[in-house]
Amino acid sequence: MRPKPRGEDQLLPFETIEAATRGDITAINSVLAHFEGYIAKLATRTLYDEHGCPCQYLDPELKRRLETKLIVRVLNFKIA
C-alpha cells in the first residue's frame, strides 16, 4: 500500500512552526502531534515470543527519545 502524497492542507502552518521555534508550548505540542504517527512508526519494534511468532511493540523509551530530539531540533531551528 502506497502512502498518500502530502498536500499543502497536511503541512504545519508557518505560524505554528515560528511559534514552536520561540518555545510556545502549544505550538510544540502541535508539532509533536503532527509527527506522532511517524515517531510511532520509528519506535515500533518487532519482538518474538517463545514460539518464534513476531509481535509489534511500541518502545516507549525510544518514542520519548525521538520526541525529545524533535523538540530540541525545533527549538534550535533558525528561521531566516
N, C-alpha and C positions, 0 to 999 in steps of 0.2 A: 504494500500500500504506500503510495507516494504522498508525502506531506503537501498540504495546500500551500501555494506561494503566499507570502505575506504581502498584504496590501497596505496602503497608507492608513487605512482605518485600524490596522492592528499594531501600528507603531505607537510608541510613547510620545505624547506631546512634548514639544521643545520646552515649554514652561515647566513641565514636571521634571525633566532632566536638569534644567537650570536650577530649580529649587532643590533638587536632590544634591547637586554639587555644592550647594551652600549649607547643607546639613539639615534641611527641613525633614523632620521625621515622617510626616505624612507622604511626602514625595518619595523618600527612600523606601517606605513600605509599598508604594505603588510600583516602584522598580522591582522590588523583590517579588511582588505578586505577578508582575509581567513575566518574569523569568522562572516562576515557580515550577512549571512543568519541565522545563529544560534542566533545571537543577535536580529535580526528582529523577529524571532520566539518567543524568550523570551519576547520581548517588545510588542507583539501583544495582545491586549485586546478585549474582546467581550463586546460591548455596545448594549443596547436595545432601539429601538425607541419608540414613544408614542403608537404604536400598539403592542409592545412586540416582534417585529421581531429583531433577532440578527444581528449585523453588526460587522465586524472585523475592528479594529482601531489600527494603529501603534502609540504607545505613544512615541513621540519624546523625551520627558524629560527622560523617563525610558531608551530609547535607548542610549542617551548621557551618562547617569549614568553608564550603563553597559560597554560602550566603555571606559569611564574613569577608571573604576575598572580594566578592562583588561590591559590598558596601565600601570597603577600603578603596577599591578602584574608582567607584563613583565619587567619593569624597576627594580623591586626588586628581580627578578629571578636570582639565582646564578648557573652558570654552573660549575660543579666540575672539 
